[in-house]
Amino acid sequence: MLSFMLGGLGMPELIIILVILILLFGARRLPDLAKGLGQSIRSFKEGAADAAKIEDKGPTEQPK
């Protein structure tokens, strides 16, 4: 499953990407970037779950 999520990237490619990220952002900022990414993903999942709940309820009738 991990290989599907990574699009078939191997270890050498991941190491190159990590080195580029360290060069661009610096080693001190990477944990903050990862934390922000994790919070964004969590927020997206919560929003998707809320949308699914609303969709499951179906349309509500409007009073006349």
Beta strands, then each sheet from edge to edge (+ up, - down):
end
